[in-house]
Every structure is written in C-alpha cells, then in structure tokens.
Amino acid sequence: MSTFFNPLALFKVRKVIVFGSYHPNNKPTLDYLVNYLKERGFQNTKLAIDIINVHNSKKTAELEAYILSEIEKLMQEVDYNIFVFFPSENNSTLIELTSLIKSPAFEMKREKTLVCLERNYNVSMLTGLIQKGKIYTFFYDNIIELCQRAFIFLKQNIYTL
C-alpha cells in the first residue's frame, strides 16, 4: 500500500522535534508528549536535548552559542517543530522559537510549527511574535490535552511537506 493511502506509513518517517524547558518540573511532561506521539506512530519524535551532542570542553558562552547553532540546524532538518511553553519557563524556548521565525526557511516551516502554551503562561512577550509569525498555537490545561492536540496537529498536517 502506498503512503498516500496509508498515513501510518507517513507517521513513521516524519521527523518531529519537541522543544521546551528541561527543568525537573517540566521534563516529565515533555517526555510524556514524546512517548505519546511515538506510541501513535510518530516514531521519529525526539526532544531537542536528546539529539544535540554537547561538548563539555567548551566554555559556557561557547557552549550556549554552539547549542543554539545546533538547534537552528535541527529545526531546518526535521519535518515538524513543536514548542511547549510552561509558566515557569526560562527563555530558552522563546529564543529557539524566535530563531526559527527569523530564519529564511520559516515560510516553509510555518505550517509545520506548533506552539503549545500552558493556560497560565504569561504570553505578553510571545503574543506579537506568534501573531507576526502566524503560527499554529493553542493553550492547554493538562498533559492529556497537550498530547491529544499535538497529535491532531501532526495528523492533520501529515501530507504537507
């Protein structure tokens, strides 16, 4: 059966990367989302942190620049970028999203980018960026809603590349 008639075959080959704060309070949610998507066929789903090869020999400033550079490459190489924001968020996810929006390839990545905001997230700095970028966005109340909505987004956009 061709992948045109079998979306599950497409699920297996599409690359999905999840960005978010790896704070100990947030990491379990990100891990759960990755596993949820894998269990539903998106087997090529990973957290950004699991892909980047960090060199401990670099100084802090060099390391941060290196990580951002690696993340920027990753965002271009994958099929879908999912950004998850938490109320206790540090600014790393905002920086990653901004980097993608400002990249020359963003027009091609726009329909394959999803921003997920926990209901209590203060969006004041993010609102203009999201509206200007015209990015798919939703607010979620719990981990189940986050996972279900992310899965629906991927499923609905499976044929766009």
RODO-2510 file (C-alpha; in nm, 4 decimals, decimal comma):
residues 161
     n   res          X          Y          Z
     1     m     0,0000     0,0000     0,0000
     2     s     0,1383     0,3442    -0,0859
     3     t     0,1965     0,6080     0,1806
     4     f    -0,0639     0,8240     0,0074
     5     f    -0,3343     0,5817     0,1170
     6     n    -0,1639     0,4788     0,4398
     7     p    -0,0940     0,7755     0,6665
     8     l     0,0529     0,5431     0,9311
     9     a     0,3457     0,4817     0,6967
    10     l     0,3978     0,8581     0,6808
    11     f     0,3789     0,8822     1,0605
    12     k     0,6825     0,6528     1,0835
    13     v     0,9057     0,8583     0,8551
    14     r     0,8139     1,2119     0,9619
    15     k     1,0709     1,3695     1,1952
    16     v     0,9274     1,5607     1,4906
    17     i     1,1315     1,7605     1,7397
    18     v     0,9952     1,8895     2,0697
    19     f     1,1378     2,2000     2,2378
    20     g     1,0708     2,3108     2,5924
    21     s     1,2248     2,3819     2,9281
    22     y     1,4083     2,0813     3,0697
    23     h     1,3540     2,1993     3,4249
    24     p     1,2827     1,8975     3,6511
    25     n     0,9190     2,0110     3,6858
    26     n     0,8694     2,0255     3,3069
    27     k     1,0829     1,7436     3,1657
    28     p     0,8343     1,4664     3,2585
    29     t     0,5655     1,6445     3,0532
    30     l     0,7972     1,6704     2,7533
    31     d     0,8972     1,3038     2,7882
    32     y     0,5317     1,2038     2,8123
    33     l     0,4488     1,4010     2,4958
    34     v     0,7330     1,2358     2,3024
    35     n     0,6250     0,8883     2,4160
    36     y     0,2585     0,9633     2,3409
    37     l     0,3430     1,0625     1,9836
    38     k     0,5721     0,7610     1,9362
    39     e     0,3014     0,5250     2,0607
    40     r     0,0653     0,6676     1,7988
    41     g     0,3051     0,6093     1,5121
    42     f     0,5335     0,9153     1,5093
    43     q     0,8345     0,7006     1,5915
    44     n     1,0830     0,9657     1,4813
    45     t     0,9843     1,2065     1,7623
    46     k     1,2595     1,3356     1,9909
    47     l     1,3412     1,6067     2,2399
    48     a     1,5959     1,8564     2,1091
    49     i     1,8220     1,7844     2,4059
    50     d     1,8399     1,4159     2,3104
    51     i     1,9775     1,4959     1,9646
    52     i     2,2371     1,7623     2,0376
    53     n     2,5865     1,6332     2,1078
    54     v     2,7133     1,8653     2,3830
    55     h     3,0882     1,9003     2,4264
    56     n     3,1781     1,9514     2,7924
    57     s     3,5118     2,1021     2,6963
    58     k     3,3538     2,4264     2,5733
    59     k     3,3285     2,7372     2,7914
    60     t     2,9783     2,8473     2,8920
    61     a     2,9467     3,1225     2,6279
    62     e     3,0858     2,8962     2,3553
    63     l     2,8599     2,6136     2,4664
    64     e     2,5449     2,8288     2,4533
    65     a     2,6330     2,9551     2,1044
    66     y     2,7114     2,6007     1,9909
    67     i     2,3816     2,4642     2,1268
    68     l     2,1789     2,7392     1,9564
    69     s     2,3623     2,6734     1,6300
    70     e     2,2867     2,3000     1,6552
    71     i     1,9215     2,3718     1,7381
    72     e     1,8900     2,6029     1,4391
    73     k     2,0185     2,3226     1,2137
    74     l     1,7805     2,0717     1,3720
    75     m     1,4776     2,2936     1,3170
    76     q     1,5554     2,3050     0,9452
    77     e     1,6182     1,9299     0,9126
    78     v     1,3008     1,7986     1,0776
    79     d     0,9501     1,7877     0,9374
    80     y     0,7709     1,9343     1,2426
    81     n     0,8765     2,1620     1,5280
    82     i     0,6697     2,1608     1,8473
    83     f     0,7400     2,4262     2,1115
    84     v     0,5971     2,3716     2,4596
    85     f     0,5867     2,6686     2,6979
    86     f     0,5393     2,6385     3,0742
    87     p     0,4546     2,9164     3,3251
    88     s     0,7920     2,8666     3,4952
    89     e     0,9660     2,8791     3,1582
    90     n     1,3157     3,0063     3,1183
    91     n     1,3786     3,1984     2,7986
    92     s     1,5486     2,9214     2,6005
    93     t     1,2316     2,8044     2,4235
    94     l     1,1414     3,1632     2,3333
    95     i     1,4909     3,2120     2,1890
    96     e     1,4592     2,8899     1,9870
    97     l     1,1183     2,9899     1,8501
    98     t     1,2432     3,3392     1,7650
    99     s     1,5405     3,1889     1,5846
   100     l     1,3109     2,9728     1,3718
   101     i     1,0757     3,2616     1,2889
   102     k     1,3663     3,4824     1,1837
   103     s     1,5232     3,2119     0,9660
   104     p     1,4922     3,2351     0,5871
   105     a     1,3283     2,8902     0,5798
   106     f     1,0437     2,9866     0,8132
   107     e     0,7921     3,0353     0,5330
   108     m     0,8333     2,6666     0,4502
   109     k     0,8292     2,5675     0,8197
   110     r     0,5309     2,7821     0,9271
   111     e     0,2626     2,5182     0,8663
   112     k     0,4770     2,2561     1,0361
   113     t     0,5350     2,4553     1,3545
   114     l     0,3162     2,4297     1,6628
   115     v     0,3325     2,6401     1,9787
   116     c     0,1701     2,4901     2,2894
   117     l     0,1160     2,7198     2,5866
   118     e     0,0123     2,6085     2,9309
   119     r    -0,3020     2,8020     3,0180
   120     n    -0,1243     3,0041     3,2920
   121     y     0,1633     3,1122     3,0687
   122     n     0,2067     3,4901     3,0500
   123     v     0,2090     3,5483     2,6753
   124     s     0,2861     3,9204     2,6749
   125     m     0,6285     3,8825     2,5113
   126     l     0,5154     3,5968     2,2933
   127     t     0,1908     3,7410     2,1552
   128     g     0,3469     3,9701     1,8950
   129     l     0,5899     3,7053     1,7834
   130     i     0,3151     3,4473     1,7369
   131     q     0,0788     3,6861     1,5602
   132     k     0,3519     3,8159     1,3310
   133     g     0,4647     3,4625     1,2523
   134     k     0,1058     3,3400     1,2086
   135     i     0,1927     3,0208     1,3912
   136     y    -0,0486     2,7471     1,4958
   137     t    -0,0963     2,7971     1,8681
   138     f    -0,3128     2,6584     2,1430
   139     f    -0,3456     2,6762     2,5197
   140     y    -0,3666     2,3524     2,7146
   141     d    -0,4898     2,2789     3,0654
   142     n    -0,3265     1,9420     3,1255
   143     i    -0,0840     1,6918     2,9814
   144     i    -0,3547     1,4835     2,8120
   145     e    -0,4906     1,7851     2,6263
   146     l    -0,1356     1,8816     2,5231
   147     c    -0,0678     1,5356     2,3826
   148     q    -0,4019     1,5000     2,2056
   149     r    -0,3846     1,8415     2,0428
   150     a    -0,0228     1,7914     1,9305
   151     f    -0,1160     1,4550     1,7787
   152     i    -0,4162     1,6067     1,5972
   153     f    -0,1928     1,8842     1,4601
   154     l     0,0565     1,6329     1,3231
   155     k    -0,2133     1,4083     1,1829
   156     q    -0,3908     1,6967     1,0090
   157     n    -0,0669     1,8164     0,8519
   158     i     0,0766     1,4779     0,7590
   159     y     0,0551     1,5384     0,3842
   160     t     0,2130     1,8853     0,3896
   161     l     0,5836     1,8982     0,3261
***
